[in-house]
Amino acid sequence: MNGCLEGRVVLVTGAGSGIGRAGAIAMAGEGALVVVTDLDAGLAEATAGAITDQGGRAEHRPLDVRDDAAARTLVDEVRARHGRIDVLHSHAGVQIAGRLEEVTAAQMDLSWQLNVRSHFVLAQAVLPAMRSQGGGSVIVTASNSGCQYDRGMISYATTKHAAVAMVRQMAADYARENIRFNALCPGFVDTPFNAGFERQMGGRERLESYVRDTIPMGRWASPEEIADGIVFLASDRSSFVTGLALVIDGGEVL
């Protein structure tokens, strides 16, 4: 039985660990050929290896998404090699904790570069391929912090709100070309990405207490639960969905 992404070519950034890795594995499990990228080449290779070990198809490349030329070159190489790009999951990002007086301008610049600008550059790069093939799906990882306001997270919340706004603008501009743009907005998932929140809250025990007491469902999400949302947005299961901020957070934004 074929999966819902059979024959599709998928490019994922930040796929070496956590949500990016889980999404890449899930999409490959649905039949996609997944090009796995990460700043850490070894992590990208490990994710691709996990896919091929399960009988899936994957390639791996190192990629620093802050490097515009490298990102565009990679997109061109994937298109030249495979003839198409059906899905872009632009996932790489950064979490920097702090209030206004605690975050430097350089840190804000880094947040903008990774959480907004890199998504813009990659979406722009895949647009010609998706247009020529009659459509595609672009998934940008934002956060439920792009749909609410966290205390003491000025650079993170600001850039994640910007990412959601950018996705909605792109969705409106390209809907008639069947190129769909959606934002993935996870809540707390137990991955190393939460290091900023953990430090801000005063350690792992306090973070665990926050998750237990503040999130209505009282627990973390697993990366695989977020990956189910990625497969939905990547596939024709969401063929009439564009401009969505898909919040998967156990009710935290409520």
C-alpha positions, -999 to +999 in steps of 0.1 A: +000+000+000+014+033-010+018+062+015+003+096+011+037+110-001+046+083-025+069+097-052+073+131-036+106+149-031+109+166+002+136+190+015+139+194+053+162+218+072+172+213+108+164+176+105+192+162+126+173+160+158+139+166+175+109+176+155+129+180+122+142+144+125+108+130+134+091+148+105+117+136+080+114+100+092+075+102+091+075+117+056+099+090+043+076+064+059+048+078+037+069+072+006+087+104+001+123+108-009+137+131+018+167+153+015+178+157+051+199+188+060+213+201+092+241+224+104+257+193+119+266+170+090+268+140+113+233+144+126+220+148+091+237+116+081+223+098+111+187+108+103+192+097+067+206+065+080+176+059+102+153+064+072+172+040+049+174+014+077+136+014+077+135+009+040+129+045+031+148+068+007+169+096+019+199+118+011+218+140+035+236+173+032+252+198+056+235+232+055+239+264+074+206+281+066+222+315+074+242+311+042+219+323+014+241+311-014+244+276+001+207+273+006+199+284-030+226+261-044+212+232-025+177+238-038+190+240-073+209+208-068+179+189-055+158+201-084+184+192-109+189+157-094+153+148-089+134+170-113+111+185-087+106+196-051+072+189-038+076+198-001+099+222+018+099+219+055+119+249+066+125+239+102+158+252+114+156+279+141+169+293+174+155+300+208+170+328+228+155+336+262+153+370+278+134+403+282+141+435+265+171+445+286+185+410+286+187+403+249+214+420+228+209+435+194+232+408+180+210+381+195+179+397+181+196+398+147+204+360+150+168+353+159+156+371+129+181+355+106+172+320+117+135+322+126+123+345+097+149+353+071+161+318+064+125+306+058+120+335+034+152+327+014+143+290+011+107+296+002+118+320-025+143+294-037+118+266-041+091+287-057+103+282-094+102+244-090+068+244-074+054+268-100+067+248-129+053+215-116+019+230-108+021+232-070+037+223-037+037+226+000+059+249+021+059+243+058+076+268+081+082+259+117+071+287+138+058+280+174+028+284+195+048+314+207+038+329+174+002+327+185+006+340+221+030+360+241+056+343+263+070+361+293+107+369+290+111+357+254+111+389+234+133+377+205+116+343+202+080+355+204+087+384+181+103+364+153+078+335+156+049+360+152+067+374+122+071+339+107+033+332+110+025+366+094+050+359+066+035+324+059+000+339+057+011+366+033+028+340+011-003+318+012-025+346+000-001+355-028+003+320-042-029+302-035-041+305-071-009+286-082-016+257-059+015+265-038+004+261-002+022+278+027+015+268+063+031+274+097+037+245+121+032+258+156+043+232+182+042+238+220+064+220+244+082+190+230+108+173+251+139+181+230+172+199+235+156+230+219+140+238+252+173+247+268+165+284+267+132+279+285+148+256+310+175+281+319+149+309+321+127+289+345+155+279+368+162+243+358+147+211+346+125+205+377+108+239+373+103+233+336+087+200+343+064+216+368+054+243+343+045+216+317+025+196+342+006+225+358+002+250+329-005+229+298-041+218+299-032+182+288-005+182+315+023+167+295+049+172+268+042+163+232+064+137+216+082+146+184+062+119+166+029+137+175+042+168+159+054+147+129+018+137+123+010+173+117+039+177+093+027+147+072-008+163+071+005+197+059+029+180+034+004+157+018-028+160-002-047+154+031-044+192+035-050+200-002-074+228+007-054+242+036-032+272+032-023+301+055-029+279+086-010+283+118-013+246+130-010+248+167-001+214+184+004+223+220-020+203+243-041+235+248-014+258+261-026+288+240-061+285+255 
